[in-house]
Amino acid sequence: MAAYEIDIGLRYLRGRERRGFLSVMAWITVIGILVGVMALVVALSFASGFESALRDKIIGINAHLLTLRYDGPIEDWQKVRDKLQWIPEVNTVVPFTYHQALLRSEQNVSGAVIRGVIPEAIPEISGVELTFVCGGLLLPDDAPPAGEPVWLGKTLAETLEVGCGDAVSLVALSGSSAGERQASLESFRVAGVFEVGMYEYDASLAFLPLEQAQEVFKLGDRITGLEVQLRDIRETRKVESLIRQTLDYPFWVKTWEEINPNFFSALKLQKAVMFLVLTLIVLVGGFNIISTLIMSVIEKRREIAILKAMGATRKSIGRIFFSQGLLLGLTGTVLGLAGGTLFCRIAAVYPLIRLDPDVYYLSHLPVEVRLVELLLVGGSALLLCVIATVYPARQAAGLDPAETLRYE
């Protein structure tokens, strides 16, 4: 695109002092694109922040990857753990057991998911300290011998109407087949009541020390699987592939996304729909570009005819009006991206949208600006603007100078 074509395009956008209508229309077009792009950036950033916050809560109680066997518990799990720890991206590998059982107190009975864990390793897997309503992971030396420790989710403890130090009974079924299954009753004391912030976990999850869980469920030295914590969560897919190559069948791998597939699929669908709906605002700005350039072509018919008479080609005339539309789109997009990013920065420092923690698990709506989403929004807006310039530019290029100057 030649420099004179861009210069003429800018002159046409500015309009004349006695006929400044096109200049006003140009600003209206820029503002329309700006508002659309800014709305997209803000909406997607809030959605990304919400997704990341809930993901952190879910991963805060789960590892990034689980290594399991199709045919049941894992024997000689220490050898498997050693193989996984040789993968450079792996930070921690911890054994666990997973069972369903009944918990009974003097007041009530409730079903629960019992996870046998190494208590000291929970912070290494979650990356954060659990929030405890009472008690904690570390047992005091002077703890009364009222049974082996168990840690309960907050809502589960409320259902059982127990607190730290209270006794609960665990009714468990052990055995590999229906004919071999036996029920056992074990007594434990509540060493801590924790809160994850997700109702699904707070209402059903209980931790037991790994050795106690193996004894209760008659596993011997076997475990259900290995929890794998990565140095960088973005390497999940890569490490999943490496584990599959390292461990043959019957081992299989489950990622943090697959642990709650419906939840994360719903969030992704929500963001996709939000993007499509808010793109309509940018589309309105694209129609403004069409109307602005058509008005410019109508007003500049005489100038266009003179340029053609002086030797300007059809392509050159088309590029003049294409540069106008591109400038309008680029200005609106850049200002919209800057405005949206600035708004999100302010919202990150001063929370603007408060939430009910009992419903959304968060006290406010977090915000996260992602470079990929900024590029997606900017690229989409510019593409719509470029498409909007095609028709007016072709109309201008197709003007017949002889017919135009005849009536001037």
N, C-alpha and C positions, 0 to 999 in steps of 0.2 A: 504494500500500500504506500503510494507516494506521499511526500510531506505536504504537497499542495492540496491533496485530497482531504487529508486530515484537517488542514487549516481552514479550508472552505466549509467543511462539515461543522467545525466549531463556530464559525461566523454565522452559519445558518441557525445554529442552536441559540445563539445569543439574541437574535432578532434585532429589530430596530427600536430606537427610543420611542417613535411615534406609533409603533405597532409591536408592542412587547408581548403579545399574546402567546407566541410560541415559547418565549423564555419562561413564562409562568407555567405553561403546559409541561415544559421540560422538568421543572422543579417538582411538579405534581407527580410526574412519572418516576423521578428519582426517589421521592418520599414513599411512593407505593411499593417500589422494589425494596427500599430500606426496611419498611415495616414488615414485609413478608419474610425477608431474610432474618431479621432480628427475632421475629416470632418463632421461626424454625430453630434458630440457635438456642434460644431460651428454653423452648419446650423440650428439645432433644437433650439439652444439658441437664434439666431437672429429671427427665426420665432416666438418663444414664446415672445420675447421682443416686436416685432411688434404687435402681437395679444393683449398683455397686454396694450400697449400704446393706441391702437385704442379702446379697451374695456373701458379704463378709460375715454376716450373722450366721448364715447357713454353714459356711466353711469354718466359722469359728468353733464349731462343734464336730466338724468332719474334716478328714484329710483331703488333700487334692485328688488322690487316687487310692482305690482299694484293690488289693490283689487277692483273689479268691480261687477256689477250686470248684469245678462243676460237680465233683463226686463227693463233696463233704469237707470235713475239717482237714487242715494242713498238718502233716507230720514232718518232722525234721525241719521245722520252720526257720531254725537258725541258719541253715544252709541257704534257704531261699532269701532270707534277709541279707545275708552277706553278698549274694549276687546283685541284689537291688542297690545296695549301698555303693557298688562300684560304678553306677551310672553317675556321671559328673553333675547332672542337674538335680539329683536327689539330695535333699538336706537331711531328712530323718525317716527311718523306717521303724514302726512300732507294731507289735502284735496286739490283736484284740479278739474277743469272742462276742457273739451276738445271739441273743435268745429272747424269746417272749415268755413271760411268766406272770403269776399273780402276786401282788403285794397286799398283805393284810395287816391292818392295825387293830387296836381294840375298838376303834370307831367305825372303820369302813374297809372296803376291799376295792382294788382297782387293778386292771391289766397294765402291764408295763413292758417296755423294751429294756432288757438288761444287757449292758455292755461291760464286758470284763476288760479292764484297762490297767496299765501301769500308771498310778495316779501322778507320779512325778513327771511323766511324759506328756500329760495333757497339754500344758502350755507350749511344748515343742510342736505338737501337732496343730493346735488351734492358732498358734502365733500370738494369742492374747490370753490374759488371765481371765478365768471365769468370774462372773459377778456372783458373789455369794450373799444370800440373804442372812445366813448364819453359818457358822463353822467354816471349814476350808479343806483344801486337799491335804495339807500337812496335819497329821494327828498329834495332839499334845502327848508328851511323855506320861503325864499323870491321868490319861483318859481312863475312865472306869471300864473294867472288863465286862461289859454288858452285851458282848457279841461282836462279830466282825463288822467293819464299817460298811456303810452304803451311802451313796450320795444321790439325792432325789431332786428332780426338777421342781420348781416353785409350785406350779399348779398341781402337780402330782402330790406334793406334800400337803397342799391345802385340801385335796380330795380325801387323803388319808387322815387329815387332821392331826398331823404330827409335826414336830420340830426337832431341832438338834438335840441329841441325847435320848430321844424316844426310841422304843423298840418296835421293829416291824418284822413280820414273818414273810418268807418268800416260798411260794408253792411252785415247784419246778417239775417239769417232765423231762426225764432223761431216757436214752435208748435210741437206737438207730432205726427200729421198725415198730409198727403198732403193737406187735405181740411182746416186744421187749421193753416197751415204755413203762417206767415206774415213776410214781409221784414221790417227791421228797419235800420235807418241810424244814426250812432252816431259819434260824433267828439272826437278825442283824440289828445294829443300832445306827441311827441316822447321824452321820459324821458331818454332813453339810447339806444345805439346801441352796441350789444354784439357779440362776436365771439367765437363759439364753436370749430371750426376747422374741422367740418364735413359739407360738402356742403349741405347735406340733411336738416340739421337743420338751418344752416346760411341762406339758401335761402327760407325757408318757415315758420319758427317759430316766433311767437310773444307772449309776455306775457302781461296779463292784471291782475290788482288786482282782487282777488277772488270775492269780493262783486260786482265789476263792471261787471265782466263776468256773474255772476248770474243774474244781472239786465238786461244786454243786451240780453241774451238768454232766459229770462223769466223762470228761474229755481226756483225762490223763495229762499228757504234755502237749496235746494237740490244741490248735487254735482255729478260729473261724477264718481269719485272714490277716493281712498286713496293711496297715495304714501308711501311705507314702506322702510325705510332705516335701514339696519342691522349693527350690531357692527362688523361682520366679513362676507365678501361676500361669503366665503366658506360654510356658513351655509344656503345658499339660498334654497337648496332642502329640508332641514330639516324644515325650517320655513314655506315653502310652504305647506308641509304636515300638520304642526300644524295649519296653518290658515284654511285649508280645514276642519280640525276637529272642529275648533272653530266656523266657520261660515258655516251654512248649505246653501243649494240651496235657492235662486238663485244667491248667491255670487260665484265668481270664481276668480282665481289668475293667474296673468301673470308675469313671471320672466323676468329678464333683457336679458336673452338669447333668449326668445321668442319674445321680442320686435324687434329684428333684426335677425331672424332665418337664412335667406339665407347668410348673411354676416359671421356669426360665423361658419356655416356649411362649407362654402367655405374655411375658414382658417384651419379648422380641416382636411378637405380633402387634402389641400395643404401640411400640415405637414405629413400626412400619406403617400402620394406619395413621398415626399422628403425622408422620412425614408426608404422606400422600395428601392428607386433608389440608395441612398448612401450606403445601406447595401451591394450592389454589390461590393463596394470597399473592404469591410471586407471579402466578399466571395472570392475575388481574393487572399487575405491573407490566407484564408483557403486552397485554392489550392496550395499555396506555402508551407503550412505545409505538405500536402500530398506528394509533390515532394521531400521536404527535408527529410522526414522520409523514403520514398522509397529509396532514395539515401543512407541513413544511413543503412537501412536493407541490401542493396546490398553490401556496403562496409564492414559491420560487420557480414557477413554470417559465417565466420570462428569462431568469438568470440561467436556468438549465438549457434553454434553447440557445442562448448566446454562447454558453460554454461549448455546446455541440457544434455551433457554427464556427467556433474558433479552433475546432479540431479535437475536442474531448471525445473519447470513445464511450460506447455504452457501458463497458466494464468500469471505466473511470467514474462515470456518473453514479453507477451502482455502488461503487466503493465509497463515494462521498457520503451517501445516505446510510450505508452500512456502518461507517465510522461513527455517525451520529448515534445510531442505536446501540452500538457497542460501548460508546462512551457513557451513555445513560445507564446501561446495564451494569457496567463496571463500577461506576460511581455509586449507584445504589447498593450493589453487592458488597463493596468494600466498606461503605459506611454501615451497612446492616451487620456485617460480621464484627466490625469494631464495636458497634453499639451493643450487640448481643453479648459479646465477650465481656465488655465492661459491666453490663448489668449482672452477668453471672458472677463476676469477681466480687461485686458489692453484695450479692445475695449469699456468697460463701462466707463473707465476714459478718454480715448482719442478716441472720435468717429471716426471711420474709413470710414464709408459709409455715404456720404451726400445725402440728398433727397430734392426734390423740394416740399416745404410746400404746394404750390397751388395744387399739384397733390396727394401727399401722406399724407397731414395734419401733417407731421413731418419734422423737419429740418435735422434729421439724423436717421439712423436705430438703434433703441435701442437693447440691449441684456439682456436676463434674463436666468440665469442658474437655472434649476429646478432639484432637487434631484431625482424625479421620472424618469425624462428623462435620467439622468446619469445612474441610475440603469437599465433602459430599454436597453440603448445602450451597457453598460457593459455586461449585461446578454445575450443579443443577440450575441455579439461578442464571448463570451466564449462558448456559445452553438454551434456556427458554428465551432469553433476551436476543440471542443470535438468531434463533428461529423467527422471532417476531419481526426482525428487520428485513427478512427476505422479500416479502410481498411489497412493501413500500419502495425498497431499492429497485426491484424489477419494474415497478410502475414508473419510477423516475427515469430509469435507463431506457424505457420504451417510448418516451415522449418524442413526437415528431417536431423538430425545430421549425420547419416551414409552416406547419399548421398552427403552431403556438404563436410565432411572431406575426402571422397574418392578422390576428385579431388584437394585437397589442398596440 
